[in-house]
Amino acid sequence: MSKLNNILTNFKNMPVDGMTKTLFVAITLCLVCSMVVSFAAVNLKEVQEVNKAIDKQKNILQVAGLYYEGIDVEKSFSSFEPIVVDLNQGKFTNRFDPLTFDDKKAAQDPQLSISLKEDPASIGRRTNFATVYLLKKEDGSLDKVILPIHGYGLWSTLYGFIALEKNGNDIFGLQFYQHAETPGLGAEVDNPKWKAQWKGKKINNDSGELMITVAKTQKYKEHHIDALAGATLTSNGVDNLVKFWMGEAGFKKFLTNLQNGAA
Ligand SMILES: Cc1cc2nc3c(=O)[nH]c(=O)nc-3n(C[C@H](O)[C@H](O)[C@H](O)COP(=O)(O)O)c2cc1C
């Protein structure tokens, strides 16, 4: 006990601006701060997960034109049926619970994804299973289908949704919920005016060829989206990713099956 008292007394008598006291204060401060940060990270993880899920639901409502300020997101989201699609078969699967299935994690899992040889969207691997959201009318018939899409822009991978009308070809909307493109340039993908262009555009032509294009110059009005001014590289990324996910390696098989009642 007296030894401890001696150490404390010696410590007290040390100069305040000496090496020992400075180091002691710095190390104690680091330890306390790291404990506070770890405590917050662990305890807030659950809240963050819930907020992430609500944000995703909000984005799905937005892309389907059903989001208004002040609505109960969880309640409104109940009009959607989440369902997992096997992209290789182009069919629904009940192998996974759509409420807990994580498309992003699946894309990293070699058992649940494929490595892409042709990779226009620069995503490296493509999940074999994706969660889609069916919006049904009151009579139970299909109204819209919401598909997850992602791909590389200039600085980041853009994650979003595309909403299609029940014919699987007419676009209702497109919305990104995560990216790190530059504000005022690539981040203009979030500009409501730019997003409004997608409504009514057709993915394929009457012969079933993939035609939707984001470009500076317009070739076919019904398939054309104007590239963002000063952000051609992000625009090219969006062009590539939309073509990828609407094409053979993406949802094309599923969308065809959905039309034929074979999904
Ligand atoms: C700091 C900085 C940030 C930029 N961010 C983006 C971006 O997010 N998306 C993009 O396409 N281009 C961005 N650019 C511009 C590109 O380098 C390139 O000039 C542009 O995509 C060409 O588009 P334009 O042909 O429409 O001018 C950025 C440039 C700078 C200097």
The ligand as an ORCA input file, in Angstrom:
! r2SCAN-3c Opt
* xyz 0 1
  C     -12.481     17.011    -58.840
  C     -13.190     16.434    -60.024
  C     -14.265     15.615    -59.809
  C     -14.941     15.042    -60.885
  N     -15.987     14.211    -60.667
  C     -16.609     13.640    -61.699
  C     -17.696     12.742    -61.488
  O     -18.148     12.483    -60.369
  N     -18.238     12.157    -62.595
  C     -17.775     12.408    -63.856
  O     -18.294     11.811    -64.800
  N     -16.794     13.275    -64.077
  C     -16.203     13.888    -63.032
  N     -15.183     14.754    -63.259
  C     -14.884     15.144    -64.635
  C     -14.167     14.040    -65.395
  O     -12.824     14.034    -65.047
  C     -14.340     14.264    -66.893
  O     -13.750     15.479    -67.224
  C     -15.794     14.333    -67.277
  O     -16.444     13.155    -66.907
  C     -15.951     14.528    -68.769
  O     -17.311     14.857    -68.979
  P     -17.760     15.860    -70.167
  O     -17.275     15.191    -71.425
  O     -19.259     15.915    -70.087
  O     -17.103     17.162    -69.887
  C     -14.495     15.327    -62.188
  C     -13.402     16.157    -62.397
  C     -12.752     16.710    -61.331
  C     -11.577     17.595    -61.589
*
